[in-house]
Amino acid sequence: MSTSSAPPAKPPMREALVAAAFQLFMERGYEQTTVDDIVALAEVGRRSFFRYFPSKEDVVFPDHEGCLADMTAFLAAGDGGGEPVRRVCDAARLVLRMYAENPAFSVQRYRLTRRVPGLRAYELSVVWRYERALAAYLRGRFAGRTDGILRADVIAAAVVAAHNNALRSWLRSDGEGDAETAVDHALGCVRAAFAEAPARSGPSPFPPGPPRPDDVLVLVARRDAPLWQVVRQFETARGESS
Amino acid sequence: MSTSSAPPAKPPMREALVAAAFQLFMERGYEQTTVDDIVALAEVGRRSFFRYFPSKEDVVFPDHEGCLADMTAFLAAGDGGGEPVRRVCDAARLVLRMYAENPAFSVQRYRLTRRVPGLRAYELSVVWRYERALAAYLRGRFAGRTDGILRADVIAAAVVAAHNNALRSWLRSDGEGDAETAVDHALGCVRAAFAEAPARSGPSPFPPGPPRPDDVLVLVARRDAPLWQVVRQFETARGESS
């Protein structure tokens, strides 16, 4: 469900540059702050800045490259079993976790990004890279299937949209409330729309016999119940955590 | 289903600028072409260029603003009846039509956009604006519903992803083949995942009370049944077509 390895320790200089940059962005505005201003406040040289960040925009999103790498590794580490849509939902949660680790910083950046069109554009390109990472995984899982590529692209987009819907609500609420629960709920809706049977690794040697009584769940649902509610009810009944 | 009004006649100067720009982009490359080069070839002044295009990037996508306006008008013209997902799929088809009107130009631009990162970023921001237009319409249609905003955002993203999957396949095939059929198929898959009963025109005069026996569905499912099977069982039981 999650990568449990501790993140590598960050060089203090990198953190100092991020802190200096955000202090100046808040005081003067993003456009009015130069890289020279940032390195002066952080008391490091220009070359140190560009060792960590290719451009001023990159210092606004210091953790996305690492998170993209974590996501790619998480997806690559999958054993190819398991439900593919569940797997990409779990991968998307890595992004949420990055934001939730530091709510004050995330909220500050969210406000900054709203105000600066260039940062919005940067953010769109980052979101696009997450989406392509999820789509690439799903394309692999759906390889050889009719419409596999289409399905992969659509599900990746839906997962990203659901994740970002919940993430943005949380950011707009100034990081109050339970982001994880909101994201779980949003991703649950996508899973309800797209989830499917886990791929078998070869034909089952033991075809299922008739169900025993305790293998069966009985669900009672209103006819007009939303699909996600039925899915949750089923998952709760069989004792899965969402 | 489609806007039937003829497009307004474009000023010849605007077309001349686009033609000159693309001739130079192909001959010298995008980065090596300046606005001065373009206006010299088109035999117009710099101010004429900037009257039509805010920047060099904009001349690469001369029809998107018009298409966004058409899409917004098309969605606004809806009577609020009809199936919302179908409506946004029809709106997305306006984009395809713009590309299919001029396959040679569209293919040329697609190749250019692959090569120039700045144009990729521009394209992402255009795609984002289409997606927000669709989402805004759906948010209106789903207003007051539980998870209405979430549902709107996810469906808009899925529609855009499906449309672009088919569009890109067509562009990669150099504009050969039937783009409309491919897009229809792709959008059909999204509708299958998300379509719902047509919304009522006006509030229901009979608010739902406690469920009557036939308002309730009873499902019996194996504990190890895959999620999709339970979803399908529920949908079948309440008489939905997939």
Interface residues (C-beta under 8 A of the other chain):
Chain A: E83 R120 A121 L124 S125 W128 D147 I149 L150 R151 D153 V154 A156 A157 A158 V160 A161 A162 N164 N165 A166 A186 C189 V190 R191 A192 A193 F194 A195 E196 A197 P198 P208 P211 D214 D215 V216 L217 V218 L219 V220 A221 R222 R223 D224 P226 L227 W228 V230 V231 F234 E235 R238
Chain B: R120 A121 L124 S125 W128 T146 D147 I149 L150 R151 D153 V154 A156 A157 A158 V160 A161 A162 N164 N165 A166 A186 C189 V190 A193 F194 P208 P211 D214 D215 V216 L217 V218 L219 V220 A221 R222 R223 D224 P226 L227 W228 Q229 V230 V231 F234 E235 R238
